[in-house]
Amino acid sequence: MIFLGQASNYSFKHAVAHLFCHGSKRDRRQLCAALAQRYSADDERIRLYQTGRSALAATFVALLPKGSSVIIPGLTCIAVVRAVRAAGCQPIFVDIKPDTLQYDFEKLEDVLAQHETISAILVQNTLGITIDIEKVEKLAKKYKIKIIEDLAHSAGRKYPDGREAGAVGAAAVLSFGKGKAIDTTLGGALIIRDQKARPVREPAFLPPATTRWRARWYPILGWIMRAGYHIGLGKIFTGIFLKFHWIERSADAELDLDRKLCNWQAKLALKQLGQLSTGQLREFKLVERRDKLLSELKDNGFYLDEIWYDTPVSPMRYKKEADFPTKDCPETVRIAEQIINLPTWYPESKLAKAREIIQKYEVQDVK
């Protein structure tokens, strides 16, 4: 069986190594030094957090005046929206293109021209598909706004002009959460390059014990959940783990600028930083009759319903909180209704049947 979520990017050996990993303060220092070198920043301007959303919120606090606005792509996660608002700023959503999942540049410039309060643009590089960063730079210069690079999906990837993602903006932010480009199941990093940024305090406290426990055990529990599907008990296992809070639902991680990354996770992140892929994090297709397709895929052993993102601001249960401007972003709405993802961590031979099924439903003209 093939899965998108439930730690399917972890082999059993990898999951066991994750569970028993031990780290030290030295691992933290080495990770900070490696990030500083890779992204051309000072060690003193690197901060390691419990979650990626905490790192993102700290970025906005450091770089932007309270009450200002931040451009974010229509297709995103509630974690991004919460990070913007936690910094005392407001998100402004901009519609995206269906062939790239990146900003529609004509609409982007229209929005920039209409709003004087915009201080920054978030470059998300959804699914590891990198944006035309030169166009972003031209607009940022014209409207005197900062570029903030979100590397959750794109650490290690390169922009079309050859520069590495994370090497362009005033700051770069990494998430080490589940399924991200660097995956320690929880965590994040802030890398500030703007010398005029306000100082960011070092987070002082470890995550709560229950949070640390979940972070350690999630890959093993994911393996158990996946194994359960082979005997018809996958949903039951998942329900039990959720009931007892052994796992968290997607997007429910905490935003807390005082909570730091654990040393053992810093050690794992450092290792993965040196082994980053240059390809997409996930592949995407736009399809008709998605529910029917997902059902047919499941009948053939492909559990691909953990989609990034099947609603403009994911997950759907936070729709009211997100306050997404549906009328302003029609393409984003359509994409969210049609998108599915394919994992990139399985051998291509294991995905052949899924591709055959998807082809029957695929939208032919996505531009």
Salt bridges, closest charged atoms under 4 A:
ASP95 OD2 - LYS107 NZ 2.81
GLU109 OE2 - LYS142 NZ 2.61
GLU137 OE1 - ARG163 NH2 2.53
GLU149 OE2 - ARG193 NH2 3.43
ASP161 OD2 - ARG163 NH2 2.69
GLU164 OE2 - ARG38 NE 2.74
ASP194 OD2 - LYS146 NZ 2.65
GLU202 OE1 - ARG47 NH1 3.49
GLU248 OE2 - ARG214 NH2 3.43
ASP252 OD2 - ARG249 NE 3.59
ASP252 OD1 - ARG317 NH2 3.18
ASP256 OD2 - ARG259 NE 3.63
ASP258 OD1 - ARG201 NE 2.97
GLU283 OE2 - LYS285 NZ 3.54
GLU283 OE1 - ARG355 NH2 2.65
GLU296 OE2 - LYS360 NZ 2.73
ASP305 OD2 - LYS298 NZ 3.37
GLU321 OE2 - ARG82 NE 2.78
GLU331 OE1 - ARG334 NH2 2.88
GLU348 OE2 - ARG355 NE 2.55
GLU356 OE2 - LYS353 NZ 3.69
GLU362 OE2 - LYS285 NZ 3.73
